[in-house]
């Protein structure tokens, strides 16, 4: 395979493997029991021209900490599209940079778009869901075998976002779906038993890419940034999405469990939030944390960012005062960063700490995060651990300490890549003492490609 998205840490692996009793450098904490599952792109066949990492077939990499040691397993998410490609032995579908529709005689009802299920993996009601925001969720077994897509008993219309929010208090799963054609945005609520109970169509001025959103114990927050779909340009061979800062950004807030009639929009300066970190409601104030960029670079090869504009994402705090009808934003992060995490038990509730993958040099460099930073909202302290020259990391997850009560009682787990791009290790840091670095390292017996999003899952559930 050739191309920038299949080289270095993104180079795909060609097999599915299982390893038991992996060697450990350092000591695994006694309370660390569970699995970190991470999804990401891993094309099974030579991609067509114009391949982008967002087009790659989903592959789950799982590392499990049990009573008898540490184990590893990886499996492709065998979507309908990938199953068809296995039948013919080659790639059939184009991607976001190459609108090449395969023959309908081959793809049948699938059409020209393959649900690659490559962006995230969550667990709700005992089911693992591999997610891709332009399609339905794909259900996996505990052993990572693919069962097929799910439409929540026929009630899900349109796609499901890759970033649902699981309420730790109610057990609900909240999510949205966006589309380049009307209705541009739908919002959904699934109860603790897995039943889709509520779906709302949200009116937007036009079609935009909305990758993430936020929820509190009381509210839902949408961030309508000007990353606008241009279907005509895409059909003519141009980019599918254009950044139009002249449209500005809006933040929408509505009550959970309602009919959406109370939805209010607040205009702010143009910015884009790929990933929120958390949100909470306090009285008439809604606070949202997320990595915010003032300019979204769509085409890294051909797009020029205006002088004086920093396209990097920084941890930022949005404050929406529902009583005064105002929304403001302030930058918190000193370093550019992304992939923010908090303990799952604090989703929708006020948090003091956030953990982001960052660039210690202060200069954003694509996906080459080289450090992790712990942010303390109370003191303003930003505690960094760098992995060393040339080494990069992915998105961490927070694994709670079952014997702890404080918000940061737990561990941060993450994949780290060697400077040669060929070696991978799994690291464990103490969330209470990030600056001291890994307390345990697990050198992987095979290279693990860089991926998108993952989560920590405790045993059972």
Order of alpha helices (4+ residues) and beta strands (2+ residues): beta-beta-beta-beta-beta-alpha-alpha-beta-beta-beta-beta-beta-beta-beta-beta-beta-beta-beta-alpha-beta-beta-beta-beta-beta-beta-beta-beta-beta-beta-beta-beta-beta-beta-beta-beta-beta
